[in-house]
Amino acid sequence: MTMFAEHPAEVLLLVFLIITFFQSGLDKVLDWKGNLSWLTGHFAETPFKSIVPALFIILTLTELAAGVLSGLGLIQLLRDGGKELAFLGAVLSCVAFLMLLFGQRMAKDYDGARTIAIYFIPAIFLVFLLQ
């Protein structure tokens, strides 16, 4: 509990990233066909239309890795104060958000892009706190 008292912002932001990315990645795995179908339609009028399945795999793996690294980073931080895994999880989360932002912009889904930008702010702040 002492580590939580010493690093409350880091702990809370890591939990935010764990919830965000582990849930999102897991949803993509559990409803693969539904998500892929939606994304195929979403990107039908973009240069990505022919590579949506490959990009979907990359995004899913990135999100799952960001969630797992954030979770392991939380454990490391609470256990011994180490920040290496948390930092990797935060950076990979930012990369995932940038991938999502780029996709939304390419699809001209500006409301979706705005939402991603809102999520990006706490993630980049966590990178700042952990560096």
Order of alpha helices (4+ residues) and beta strands (2+ residues): alpha-alpha-alpha-alpha-alpha-alpha-alpha
